[in-house]
């Protein structure tokens, strides 16, 4: 099994989402360490997306936004800090370094959801967007999958 890179066009977009993801209250902050205070400490799902806003107001380039990474966490605030402030060579901020100023951290809290419930939402988003920086599918935790390069 390979991890999909890019959007899934095999079925209508509206049929690819878990309903709870569509009805959640999503918020976003800039993907920089100083935005951490705006991220809640609750459990939830998050999407790190890269925006093509290098030419503000120039259509269509100012409108593009691509999910680069999808994840879940028991503590969104803590996970945001790991992604934006870790000294690890594989830290997400390092992978996005050249695009960091054009990156958003989208999040939605799901306080009553179990980890399994969160993984279902995470997997539906990975299946839909083919997040290029995800190394695993959430349903196969602990078993890395190589990305397909079609």
HELIX and SHEET records of a PDB file:
HELIX    1   1 UNK A   13  UNK A   15  5                                   3    
HELIX    2   2 UNK A   19  UNK A   23  1                                   5    
HELIX    3   3 UNK A   33  UNK A   38  5                                   6    
HELIX    4   4 UNK A   76  UNK A   85  1                                  10    
HELIX    5   5 UNK A   92  UNK A   95  1                                   4    
HELIX    6   6 UNK A   97  UNK A  102  5                                   6    
HELIX    7   7 UNK A  115  UNK A  129  1                                  15    
HELIX    8   8 UNK A  138  UNK A  140  5                                   3    
SHEET    1   A 4 UNK A  27  UNK A  30  0                                        
SHEET    2   A 4 UNK A 103  UNK A 109 -1                                        
SHEET    3   A 4 UNK A  44  UNK A  51 -1                                        
SHEET    4   A 4 UNK A  65  UNK A  73 -1                                        
END                                                                             
